[in-house]
Amino acid sequence: MATQPGMTVLVVGNGAREHALATAIAADPSVESVVCAPGNAGTAADFRNAPVAAEDGRAVADLAADLRAGLVVIGPEVPLVAGVADAVRERGIACFGPSAAAARIEGSKAFAKEIMAAAGVPTARFHECDDATQVAAALDDFDPPYVIKDDALAAGKGVVVTSDRAIALAHAESCGSVVVEEFLDGPEVSLFCITDGTTVVPLLPAQDFKRLGDADSGPNTGGMGAYCPLPWAPPTLAEDVVRDVVEPTLTELAKRGTPFSGLLYVGLALTKRGPAVIEFNARFGDPETEAVLALLETPLACVLYAAATGRLADAPPLRWRAGSAVTVVLAAGGYPGPARSGDAICGALRPGVFHAGTSACDGQVISSGGRLVAVTATGPDLAAARDAAYRSLAEIEVDGGQFRTDIALAAVRGEVVVPT
């Protein structure tokens, strides 16, 4: 199914995910122009930025109408939970992204667990906690390591996994309402599923790296790198997860009057009992998106438009390029805490470098956020893609920059094992 010929697409957000989405959408022959709101230095160089706050539903809808956009794609979770997709659809404009009601599956960990329980989706045992007494009792129910999740949105940094009970209690206290759950052992997988609420189209499974430092050391972040495909994953993984997780979840949401249309992100642990859900997100994940889209051959805009207009069943099957893709994130000093900003970034305006925390000033690219850029490369195999990504990263200079050196390394060495 094609998009409208000569269509303008509005991509909402300012991260590397949105830069990668815009790049893939612009490659669709039926797309005439792409506008990013608010965008960053990278999207300003490649497309056109519009100074509109992503969370302002009325402003986004007005911009889409002014542009006569045929499709709006909302990247981040905060606008989705705030109902920006609803505001756009109320203006009669096709929008890729779930309603605020459906986006609660990411906006509230407790709601997601409720949906999983009702749908019979495999996941970790859990307790919802509102105070320190409840948290202490929940920790008593599980062996370490303990998993404590802020119930609300936290930009990927609201989860603490620790064997130190004091750290677990302190994190819970800093959050307010939390979900305390059983630790799921086994390698983690991210599976993106495009859906119009009925038809489901899975993308390639990927793996991301959430901890700041090598060997999964340091605090959780929004993601420090990713790769795909997964040579160690079961060949029927995507098919099995669609059947056992995604379709039951969509059925349960529809039953409650909150049908989900957009991108359902399934974060999984491949345990010895089989795949189990760690989390749901209501949008493309970052940095997995950059790696996955690097291998997508099918024009992306036509698929997103089909999902947004309820006709995903008419879209052609996805085609994928051979080989592998690796993404490595370059972050500012201090991240994931208060990050330094205002530093010049050299060598970042080129293909395969997707911008996040950057801005343009006097002809320079300046750091303005935590994660600065996501450097993505492909290759005939995972080792070649990894080498290419790190070579590209070496050409970027910024004071205080930090990155992991082990993205995809265990997979290249054949060290990732699914327990049986």
N, C-alpha and C positions, 0 to 999 in steps of 0.2 A: 504493500500500500504506500502510495507516495504522499508527500506533504503538498501543501499548496505551492504551485510554481512561483519562484521569486519571493519566497517567504522571508520575513524578518523574524528572528528568534531572540527573545529576551532571556538572558541567563541571570538569575538572581543570586548574588553572593560575591564574596571577594577572596576566596581561597584558591589553593592549587587545584582542588577538585573542580571548581567552576571554570578555571582556566583550561583544564583538560577537557571538560564537557564542551566549552565553547569551541575549542580547537576541533574536536570530533564533529560537532554539529556543523561547523563552517565547511567541512570537507564534503558535506552532502550536496550533490549538484543542484538540488532544488532550493537550497537556502541562498538567498541573495545577500543578507547581512545579519550580523550578530552584534547585539548590544549587551554589555555587562553592567549590572547595577548592584553595588557601586563599583566593583572591580578593583584592580590594583595596577601596579606599574607594568606588569606583564600583559594584562588584558588591554591596557591603554595602548601599548605598542602594537598589538596584534589586531585589535578590534576597536570598538568605541565604548567608552565608559559613560555612565549617566550617574550623577551625584544624588542617588536616591537611597534612603536607608532600607536595607533588605527586610527589616521587620515591620515596616510601615505598609500595611496592606492597601490602603487607599492610594498612597503615592505610587506603589508598584503597579496597581491596576490602572491608574491614570497614565503612567508612563507607557504601559503596554498599549493602551487605547491610542495615545498620541502617536506611537510608532506604527500603529496598525499591525501589531505583531500577530502572526498567525499561531505562535506557540510561545508560552512562557515556561521555562524550566527553573524550578526552585531547588537550589543546591543544599543550603544548610538546614539544620534541624530547627533552629530558633524561629525563623519565619514560618515554617510549616506548623509548629505547635501554636504559633500566634494567629494562625488562620489566614495567612497571605494567599494560599491557594484558593480558599473560599472567596476572598475578595476579587481575585482575578476571574474566577468562573462566573461570579455574579454579573460581570460585565460582558459575558458571552464569549470569552476568549479561552481557547484551549489551553489547559495548564497541566503540566506533568508534575505531580506532587499530591500527596493525600490531603484530605480535609483535616482541620484541627482536631476533630473528634477521632479520626482514624490515626492521626499522628501521636495520639496519647500512648500508642504502643512503644514509642521511644521516650515521650515526655514523662512517663511515669513507669518506673521499674515494677511497682506493685501492680499496676494495671496490666502490664505485659505478662506478669506471672499469672494473673487471674485469667487472662485469655488463654495462656498455654495450658493451664489446668483444665479449663472447660473444653478445650479442643483436643485434649489427650496428647499434647506435644511433649516429647521427652525433654526434661530439663532438670536442673539441680533442685534438691529439696531446699526450702527457704523459710524464713520468718520475716514478716513485716514488723518493724520496730519504730516506736515514736519517742522512746526515752531510754536512759542509760540502764535502767533495771531490765527492760525488755531485751536490750542488746546483750547484756551480760548473760541472761538466760539462753538467748539464741546461740551465743558462742559456746555455752556448755553443751549444746546439742550436737556440735560438730567437732571433728578433730582438725587440728591445724594442717595446712595453712587456712586461715580465715579469709572469707571474701565478703567485703562490706561495700555496698553500692549506694551512693546518694540516690534517693528516689527521683530527684529532679534532674534536669539537664545540667551537665557539667563539662561540656566540650571535650569529652573523652577522658577527663581527669578526675572523675568522681568515684573511681573504683580503687580500693586498696586491697591487695592480696598480701598477707603477712602471716608469719608464724608467731609474731609478737602480740600478745593479747593487749598490752597497753597501747600499742600503736593502733590496733583495731578499734579499741574503745575511744581513743582520741579522735580518730577519723569520724566515727559515728557521731560523736558529740559536735563536731564542727559542721556536720551536715543537717542535723535535725532528723527528719524521717529517712530511714534507710531500709534496705533489704539486706539481710544477712543470709548467706547461702552456702551450701556445701561446695567444696572445691572439686572441680571436674578435671581429672587428670587426662592427659593426652594432647596431641598437637591441635592447635586452633586453626580454624578455617573460616574465611569470609565468603559467603555466597550471595551475590546480588541477583534479585529476581524482579524483572519488569512485569507489571501486571495491570490490567484494566479492571481488576476485581473479579474476573472470571478466568480468563486465559493467563497462564504464567509462562514467561520465557526466562530461563536461568542464563546467566552469563558464566564465564569461566570462574571456577573456584580460585581464590587467592589466599595468601597468608600475609598478615601484617605483623609489625613489631611494635608493641605498645610501650615497652620500657625505654627509658632514655639511653641507657648505656649498653655496651657490648655484653653478651651472655645474659641478656635480660636482667641487667642490674639497674638500680636507680628507680626513680618514681615513674608512675604511669604518665603517658603523654597522649596527645591526640593521634600519635602514630609517627614512627621514625623511618618507616620504609615498608616495602611490600614486594611481592613477586607473584607471577603466575606464568603458566599453569603449574600445578602441583604434581611432580612426577611420582610422589609417594602416596598420593590419595587413591582410594578405591575408584575404579573407572566409572561406577554407577552412582557416585556420590551425589551429583546434582539431581539426577533423576530420583534417587531415594529421598532426598531432602524435600524436593517439591511435593512428592506424594505424602510423606509422613509428617511434614512440618508446615510447609507453605500453604498447601491447599486446605488442610483443616483450620489453619489460622484465619485464612480469608473467609472461609465458611462461617466461622464463629463471629468474626467482625460484622459480616453481612447480616447474620441472624440478629445482631444487636442494633441494627439500623445504622451502622457506621462502616459502609463498604470501603475497602482500601483500594485506591488506584494510584499508582506511581511506582516507586522502587522500594521493595521490602528487602532490607539487609538482614541476613541471618548470620549471626556470629555463633559458631559451633565449636565444641570440643569433640574430637573423635576418641571416645572412651572405649574401654574394652567391652562395654555393653552396647556400643554403637554410637552414632552421632547424637549429641545432646545440645540443646540451645543454651548458650550463655546469655545472649541478648538479641533483641530486635532493634533495628534502626529504621527510620522512616524515609531514608534517602541514601544516595550513593555514599559509600565510605571513603575516607581520605586517610592514607594515600593509596589504597587499593585501586581506586578508580583510575588513577594515572597509569598503573600497570595494565589493568584489564583493557582499557580503551585503546592502548597502544597496539593490541593484537586484534581488535575488532575491524573486520573488513566491510561488513554491512554498513551502509550509511546510517548513522545514529539518529538523525532527526526524524527519519521516516518511522523508526520503531517507537520513539518517544511520542510522536504525534498520534500514531495508531493507538497507543495505550491511553493517551489523554482524551481521545475521542471515542473510546469504547470499542475499537475495532482491531484489537491486537491479534485476534484469530486470523485476520486477513493479511497480516504482515508476513513477508517471506521468512524462511528459517535463517538464523544468523549464520554468517560465514566468518571464519577466523583465519588469521594468518598463521603460518607455521612458525615455530620457534618459541622463544620465551621473552618475558619483559621483567625488568627490575627497576624499582624506584627507590631512591635514597633521599631522605629529607635532610636539608641543611637548616639548622635552627639557630636562633640568636643566643648569645651568651645569657645565662640566667634562666632560660626556659627549662622546665615548665613553670617556674616561679616568675617573678617580675623580670621581664626580658629587657636587655639593653636595646636602645633604638637610636636612630639618627646616623647609623654607620653607612658609608658608601658600600655598595655591592657591585663588584666589577665582574663582567663576563657572564651575566645571567640573562641577557636578552638574546636568546637563540632557541631554535627548535629543541623540544625535549625537556626544556626547563620551564616548569609550571610554577607561577608565582603565588604566594599567599600573603605573608606579612611584609609587603613592599609598597612603596609609593614613589612617585616621580617628583623630583625637585631640581630645577635648574639643569635639566638635561641628564641628571644622574638618577640611578636607582638607589633608594634609601631604605634601610631597614625600619619597619614600623610595626612589627608584631613578633610573635614567638617563633612559629615555623615560617621560615623565609621562602624557600623554594623547594620543590620536589623534582629531583633530577631523574629522568626516565630514559631508559635505553632498551633496545631489543637486540636479539642475537639468535643464531641458529639453535643454540641450546642455553641452558640456564647459566653455565659458567661464562659463556661469551657475553651474554646480556649483562651479567654482574660486572665483568671487567669493563665493559663499555660505559656502564653507569658511573663507576668510580673514576674512570678516566675523564668523563665529562664533568663530574663534580670537582675534580682537581683544578679545573680551569676557572673556577669561581672563587673570588677573594672577598672576604669580609672579616673585619676584626671581631674576635671572640666567637666566631662561628663554631658550631659543634654538630657532629653527626656520628652515627654508628658505623663501624667498619665491618660488621658481620652480617649485613643484610643478605639473606639467601645462602649464606655460607654453609650452614648445616645441611641444607638440601643438596647443594652442589657436592658435598662430601658423602652424601647418602646416609646421613646420620638421623634423619627424621623417621621415626617408627610409629606406626599406628598400633596401639596395644591390642592384643587378641586374648 
